Structure formats: structure tokens, C-alpha cells
Amino acid sequence: MNSPVIWLTACAFSLVLYQSVALEHGSAVFELLTSDCPTEPVNAEAVAAPSEPECSLLCTLSGECRLSERAPTSATPASSLSEASVIQNLSSNFVLWYNFKKSFKNFVNQSVYQAEPVNVTEQSPVDGVRLQGSSGSYVKVSTAEFSKYFAFGKQYSMFFQGKFSCNSVDKCISSFLDVNNPTNPTNLYIKSDGNIKARVQFASGTYISKTWTSGCARDSVERLMSFGINFGGTDFVFNAYYNGSMINSIDTSTSVVGGNFINVHNNLLIGSCMSAAIQPFDGWLQCWALLTGNLDAAQFDQLRSACSL
């Protein structure tokens, strides 16, 4: 196609507003998620016109726009699913889904649980948000009454993707905690040996933790990593998800501590465990999710694919 004008077939469309992925430039992004496009010619880059296009209209606040089309494949493997499709496929499970390459909104329901950046100064549409452990940067979400998702007997899944190094220190991924009493949280972190550890705190005082071997290289090279864990109701599931594969547990412990844990899940901190023993996250934060029920490897693959778009 030589003309810079694309003619598209008639249909209704839905428009979703995404917040800027660049805090410094203050731009906004509008994305047309459906394959429904206008009948009038649109000034855009010349692209091949598929028979049933998926249309994407990208605009900045300056008024510059670009319309592109992509032909969906006949099958829908995880690698080809759009973020919207993944959210729809897992809609009955999703509680929170953050894609920090796009915004701080909860894409499951953008009207609730919006994340608040704390001391975050850098954001990229490719890498996400940069958290500097030394400056105390993290992302905070008010999650009052979230203890219902972590009650004994309830199943849940967590997913994380980011670019960071496993450089011989315990490094926090996320924590649910009472900011007034943060000593016994529900958290997820990378250990100094590169393994992954999760801990859940129940209101009764009982807590359960499990460690999985990840093979994360113990050096200062930042690598893209994604992992997911399942809690089966009474214990963490033996296998966890790591970069497209399932990894095994190497340690489990259960104990009881005294105290009041009614508010332990009232705040979600992504990148901070408020602990002297676990360092704040230092690297690029891309995606974080909480879902009810347990996911299999293929479903974790969908989350990984959606975060990598």
C-alpha cells in the first residue's frame, strides 16, 4: 500500500484511556482495543490491511496520532493474546493487575485500587518503572479488607515480572502489611541465594512460608524475570512458575506468632517489605497481579505474554 491513508470497514468501537507511561513528558495514550474501525479515511501510516483487523489508535496530548492494524491469527496461543484478552479470559479470577509500562491503574477495574508511586522518578514504556532501593522508592496500594483473599482455606495466585539482578541480598518484591505494625507481613521476595520465598500471615497468628529454587544468577546483571506462585488454601503449592517453567519447592515452614493481625492486608507495597532484613527492590518493575484460585503454567504464560507486549 503506497497511500498514507487507510480505508477501514465500518463498525462500533470502544476506547480505553491509558495514563502516560512517561512521567516526565506528561503524555496520555488512547488505545482502540477492538477490531471495530471508522468508515472514513484516517490519516495514518501505511500498513497492510488484514481481512479482520485489530485496530490500534495511539495519540498523545499534542494531538499526534497513529493508526495501525494487526491481523489476529486463527489460533490464540499465549504469545498472541492481547492484554485485554488475557484480562477477559481470567476475569473471574483477577483481583489486581498492574502494568507499570502503561500506568498505575488497576486494569481489572480502573476505578478502584489505583497504585500510588512513592519516590518514583523514572518510567519507561519498555521497561516499566524504576525503583531505587537506596532512595526508598516503591508503589503503594490501599487494600482495606483484603484479608478475605488471604483467609485460611482460600486459594490465591500472585504474579510478578521485572528486570533486576540477584546480587547477594534479600530483595523485596511485594508485601501486604499493616504499616503501623509491619513485622509480620504477607510477602514475596528474592533471597540472597537467588531463590524465591513467599510468606502468608493469617489473622489467627499462624504463618506459612515456602521457598522455591529459581536458578537466578547471583551477579549484578539485570535480567528480565517473571514468576508466579499459588497458595492452595492450606499451604503454598509445591511448584511455582519461573520464566516459562515450573520450579520445585525446597523448604516449607509453619509457625505461630502473637499479636493483632486484623489489618495485616490493608496495604500493598510493591518494592518494599518495610524490613531491615529484606532490602527494597532495586530494578525495573513491570507487572504485578493478584488472582483468586490457582493458575496453571499456561495461564501464567498468558500473564507473562501480556506483560511483555
Buried (B, 14 or more C-beta within 10 A) or exposed (E): EEEEEBEBEEEEEEEEEBBBBEBEEEBEBBBBBBBBBBEEEBEBEEBEEEEEBBBBBBBBEEEEEBBBBBEBEEEEEBEEBBBBBBBEBBEEBBBBBBBBBBBBBBBBEBEEBBBEBBEBEBBBEEBBBBBBBEEEBBBBBEBEEBBEBBEEEBBBBBBBBBBBBBBEBBBBBBBBBBEEBBEBBBBBBBBBBBBBBBBBBBBEBBBBBBBBBBEBEEEEEBBBBBBBBBBEEEEBBBBBBBBEEBBEBEEEEEEEEEEEBEBBBBBBBBBBBBBEEBBBBBBBBBBBBBBBEBBEEEBBBBBBBBBBE
